[in-house]
């Protein structure tokens, strides 16, 4: 049987930074995708008809990656906020217990 979920504000701060880094890396990947240029000769004379469709797919994929990156950044903010809320709750409980001679 599991002992349940345990975490500290420091754990959440570390995890938040990791998630934010992943979001940043995905943002850079999306930017790289957006900057891809397909000239008329990229696929040769016969393949020119496909270049427009390929560019559309590249842009759509870059936008999807960008949305995931934004989601990860937002999630990282939520993790950081949870850690701060944990910290505030612990401080509040400690301050309350000090009123009664406890809470070290």
C-alpha positions as CSV (number, residue, x, y, z in Angstrom):
1,X,0.0,0.0,0.0
2,X,1.2,3.5,-0.9
3,X,2.1,6.1,1.8
4,X,0.5,8.7,-0.4
5,X,1.9,11.7,-2.1
6,X,4.6,13.7,-0.4
7,X,6.3,16.8,-1.6
8,X,8.0,19.9,-0.2
9,X,7.9,23.4,-1.5
10,X,11.5,22.9,-2.6
11,X,10.6,19.8,-4.6
12,X,7.8,21.8,-6.4
13,X,10.2,24.6,-7.1
14,X,12.7,22.3,-8.7
15,X,10.0,20.5,-10.7
16,X,8.6,23.9,-11.8
17,X,12.0,24.9,-13.1
18,X,12.3,21.6,-15.0
19,X,8.9,21.9,-16.6
20,X,9.6,25.6,-17.5
21,X,12.9,24.5,-19.2
22,X,11.0,22.0,-21.3
23,X,8.6,24.7,-22.3
24,X,11.4,27.0,-23.3
25,X,13.1,24.3,-25.3
26,X,9.8,23.6,-27.2
27,X,9.3,27.3,-27.8
28,X,12.7,27.4,-29.5
29,X,11.8,24.3,-31.6
30,X,8.6,26.0,-32.7
31,X,10.5,29.1,-33.7
32,X,12.9,27.0,-35.7
33,X,10.0,25.4,-37.5
34,X,8.4,28.8,-38.3
35,X,11.6,30.0,-39.8
36,X,11.9,27.2,-42.3
37,X,11.8,28.6,-45.8
38,X,10.9,26.3,-48.8
39,X,12.1,27.9,-52.0
40,X,10.7,27.0,-55.3
41,X,13.5,24.6,-56.0
42,X,13.5,22.9,-52.6
43,X,11.7,19.8,-54.1
44,X,12.8,20.3,-57.7
45,X,10.7,21.4,-60.6
46,X,8.2,18.5,-60.3
47,X,7.9,18.9,-56.5
48,X,7.1,22.6,-56.5
49,X,3.4,21.8,-56.3
50,X,4.0,20.2,-52.9
51,X,6.2,22.9,-51.4
52,X,3.1,25.1,-50.5
53,X,1.4,22.2,-48.7
54,X,4.6,21.2,-46.9
55,X,5.1,24.8,-45.7
56,X,1.5,24.9,-44.4
57,X,2.1,21.6,-42.5
58,X,5.4,23.0,-41.1
59,X,3.6,26.2,-39.9
60,X,0.7,24.2,-38.3
61,X,3.1,21.9,-36.6
62,X,5.2,24.8,-35.3
63,X,2.0,26.4,-33.9
64,X,1.0,23.1,-32.2
65,X,4.4,22.9,-30.6
66,X,4.1,26.5,-29.5
67,X,0.8,25.8,-27.8
68,X,2.3,22.8,-26.0
69,X,5.2,25.0,-24.9
70,X,2.8,27.7,-23.6
71,X,0.9,25.0,-21.8
72,X,4.0,23.7,-20.1
73,X,5.0,27.3,-19.0
74,X,1.5,27.8,-17.6
75,X,1.8,24.4,-15.8
76,X,5.2,25.4,-14.4
77,X,3.6,28.6,-13.0
78,X,0.9,26.4,-11.4
79,X,3.5,24.1,-9.8
80,X,5.4,27.1,-8.5
81,X,2.2,28.6,-7.1
82,X,1.4,25.3,-5.4
83,X,4.8,25.3,-3.8
84,X,4.4,28.8,-2.6
85,X,0.9,28.0,-1.2
86,X,2.4,25.0,0.7
87,X,5.1,27.2,2.1
88,X,2.6,29.8,3.3
89,X,0.3,27.2,4.8
90,X,3.2,25.7,6.7
91,X,4.3,29.1,8.0
92,X,0.8,29.9,9.0
93,X,0.4,26.7,10.9
94,X,3.8,27.2,12.6
95,X,2.9,30.7,13.6
96,X,-0.4,29.6,15.0
97,X,1.2,26.8,17.0
98,X,3.8,29.3,18.4
99,X,0.9,31.1,20.0
100,X,0.4,28.0,22.2
101,X,4.0,27.3,22.9
102,X,4.5,24.7,20.1
103,X,5.6,24.6,16.5
104,X,9.4,24.9,17.1
